[in-house]
């Protein structure tokens, strides 16, 4: 529970920074969130059913595969997926114009699947949603990250409310205020760093994080 509260705070703060810079494509974010919420509730409900060792192994494999993929292909194509794509024409706070198309069906399926896996694992899903938004939804990296924060913040709040209502508050919350302060400072630094690094470098950093978390999850499972 504490981890999800921190995720909600972190993503909420990052969303606030992006709002100030007018880099949040709300229409895409809310559509992906709408697809993700039912999956998150299903994952939260199944959190105590699936044997943790089995899920840990499967989740570790997913993270490792995704990390290797991102390391090999850090740059995602922003493209024209076909006539069925959702055409977007977005202007951010710096007057930069972003024209891209979102393949709706596979983006909704990816958002649903990622939300289910994240809720089942009891994590926010930040390591998953950004690469899905860039490589599956084909969003520009500068817009994919803020949309990911919108979805993650919404999902974390939904899952926290679910577990609170169900009486599943198992872990202590005493450290939440201190962790929250650390998250606020880290979010501010990360927001500045994001503006100076290219999409390729950020994707490689994310790939390293995925590989590290995947390896640790696999070791704990065994």
Residue pairs with C-beta under 8 A, 6 or more apart in sequence:
1 160
1 163
1 164
1 168
1 169
1 170
1 171
1 173
2 171
2 172
2 173
2 175
2 176
2 179
3 122
3 123
3 124
3 171
4 122
4 123
4 124
4 156
4 159
4 160
4 163
5 156
5 160
5 173
5 176
6 176
6 179
6 180
6 183
7 123
7 124
7 126
7 152
7 153
7 156
8 124
8 153
8 156
8 157
8 160
9 180
9 183
9 184
10 124
10 126
10 183
10 186
10 187
11 124
11 126
11 149
11 150
11 152
11 153
11 156
12 149
12 153
13 183
13 184
13 187
13 188
14 146
14 149
14 187
14 190
14 191
15 24
15 146
15 149
15 150
15 153
17 187
17 188
17 191
18 24
18 145
18 146
18 149
20 93
21 92
21 93
21 94
22 92
22 93
23 92
23 93
23 142
23 143
23 146
24 143
24 146
24 147
24 150
25 88
25 90
25 139
25 143
25 146
25 147
26 150
27 88
28 86
28 88
28 102
28 137
28 139
28 143
28 147
29 146
29 147
29 150
29 151
30 150
31 104
31 108
32 107
32 108
32 111
32 133
32 137
32 147
32 151
33 111
33 150
33 151
33 154
33 155
35 108
35 111
35 112
35 115
36 111
36 112
36 114
36 115
36 151
36 154
36 155
37 115
37 154
37 155
37 158
38 112
39 111
39 112
39 113
39 114
39 115
39 116
39 119
40 115
40 116
40 118
40 119
40 155
40 158
40 159
41 119
41 158
41 159
41 162
42 116
42 119
43 115
43 116
43 117
43 118
43 119
43 120
43 121
43 159
44 119
44 120
44 159
44 162
44 163
45 162
46 120
47 119
47 120
47 122
47 168
48 168
50 120
53 221
55 120
55 121
56 217
56 218
56 220
56 221
57 218
57 221
57 222
59 117
59 120
59 121
59 214
59 217
60 214
60 215
60 217
60 218
60 221
61 214
61 218
62 117
62 214
63 127
63 210
63 211
63 213
63 214
63 217
64 210
64 211
64 214
64 215
64 218
66 127
66 128
66 131
66 210
66 214
67 207
67 208
67 209
67 210
67 211
67 214
68 207
68 211
69 131
69 135
69 207
70 131
70 203
70 204
70 206
70 207
70 210
71 204
71 207
71 208
71 211
73 135
74 199
74 200
74 201
74 203
74 204
74 207
75 199
75 200
75 203
76 131
76 134
76 135
76 138
76 141
76 199
76 203
77 138
78 100
78 138
78 139
78 140
79 100
79 101
79 138
80 101
81 101
81 102
81 103
81 138
82 103
84 103
84 104
84 105
85 101
85 102
85 103
85 104
86 101
86 102
86 103
86 104
87 99
87 101
88 98
88 99
88 100
88 101
88 102
89 97
89 98
89 99
90 97
90 98
90 99
90 143
91 97
91 98
92 98
92 142
92 143
96 142
98 140
98 142
98 143
100 138
100 139
100 140
100 143
101 138
102 137
102 138
102 139
103 136
103 137
103 138
106 136
107 132
107 136
107 137
110 132
110 136
110 137
111 129
111 132
111 151
114 125
114 128
114 129
114 132
115 125
115 151
115 155
117 125
117 128
118 124
118 125
118 128
118 155
119 125
119 155
119 159
124 152
124 155
124 156
125 151
125 152
125 155
126 148
126 149
126 152
127 206
127 209
127 210
127 213
129 148
129 151
129 152
130 144
130 145
130 148
130 206
131 203
131 206
133 139
133 144
133 145
133 147
133 148
134 140
134 141
134 144
134 199
134 203
137 144
139 147
140 199
141 199
141 202
141 203
142 199
145 194
145 202
163 169
194 202
197 205
